[in-house]
Amino acid sequence: MIFYAVIDTNILISALISKNPNSATVKVIKAVMDGKIAPLIHKNILAEYKDVLYREKFHLQPSTVQTVLRAFEIYGLEVEPKSSNENFLDPDDLIFYEVTLAKQNEMAYLITGNLRHYPVCNFVVTATQMISIIKNYEI
């Protein structure tokens, strides 16, 4: 089974700076590369990825950032957001939520390390929860 998911920028950062190859965030990115997760993307999400991943404070190699961005462009599914009436503390988070909403009929997930940034609902999950969801369907 292939899962659709919007991957919050903090998950990407965490995976790329992790020294633990068994961390949940690394497993999420591996699931994307293995075709288990089809990332849902939008031009605004890709722009945020690019902006954040190139920040000097993360010390990421430009070639690494380019590889990740290219993978999301290749494997990602472009989705137009579905408007919501949610109020977000950070307006930049809204696009992640609304792109996920647009694919709810296909059980899409929003994977984040900051659950408090989003409304409480069954499709906003942590990396650990997403890995559990994938494992439950593999049995």
N, C-alpha and C positions, 0 to 999 in steps of 0.2 A: 504494500500500500504506500502511496505517496501522499505526504501531508503538505498542505499549503501553510505557509507561515510568513508573517512579517517579522523580521529580526531587528529588534531595537539596536541602536548604535552601541549601547553599552555592552551588549552581548558580543559584538564584533571586537570591541576594544579588549574586553576581558579575555577572549579567546586568543587574541594575537599577542597579548603581553604575558599570558599564563606560562608558567614554567612546568605546569602539571598537565601532561598529555591526556590524563584521565579526567580532567575537570569537565563539568557538564557543558560549559560554554564551548570548549574545544570539541566535545562530542556533537554539539549542535552544528558547528561549522563542518565537521567531518560528515554528518548526515546530509548536509547540503551537497558536498562534493560526491557523496556516494549515491545521490539521487533519491534519498529517502524523504528529504524536505525540498519542496520547490519553493524558493523564496518569492514572495510577492513584493514587487517593487513599483516605484513611481519616481518620476524625475526629481521630485523634492526629497524623497528618501535617499536616492543616489547622491544628490547634492550634499545632503547632510553627512552621509558616509564619507564622501570625499573631503569635506571641510574638516571633520573631526579626525579622521585617520591620518591626515597629513600634519596634524598639530605636533610641534616639536616636543612637547612634554611627554609624548608617548614613545618617542625614540624608535619609531617604526621605519624600516627600510623602505624607500620609495618603491622598490621592485615588489616588495611584499604587498604594499597598499595597492599597487597596480594590478597584481595578480588577483587579489580579493575583489576589487571593483570589477575587473573583467569577468570573473566567475559569476558575480551577481547579475551582470549584464547578459551573460550567455545563458545561465540556468534560471534566471528570474523570469517571472511572468508579470508583464506590465498590467497594472490594474488602476482603473479610475476610482478615486475614493467615493464612498457613499456618505453623504452629509449626515451628521449627527447633531443633536442638540446639547452635547456634553460641553461643559466648561472645563478647560484645562488650565492648570497653573502655568504650564509651559506650552505656549501655542505650537511649538515645534513638535510636541508629542501627538498633536491632533491628527496629522497625516498618517502616522503609523496605525492609529486606532481606526480611522475611517477607511483605509485600504483594507484592513482586516474585516471590517464590517461589510465591505463590498463582496467578499467571498464567503460570507457566513453560510450560504446554502451549500457550500462545499467543505464545511467544517474547518475553516481556516483558524489559525492561532496567531496570537501576538506574543512573541517570546521576549521577555524583558527581565532585567535585573532590578527594576524599580517598579514593583507592583503598585506602590502608592501613587504613582504618576497617572494611573489609569483607573477607570471605574471597575468596581469588583464585578467580575463576570467569569463564566467558565472558559472563555476562550483567551483570556489574558493569563499567561502562565510563565513560570520561571524556566530556565534552561533545564534544571533537574526534573521538573514536572514534564517537560516536553520529551525528554529522553525516556521517562517512564511510560508516557503515552505510546511512543514508538515501540518500546519493548513489549507492551501489552498486546499490540497488534501483530507482533512477530511470533507470538506463541501459538 
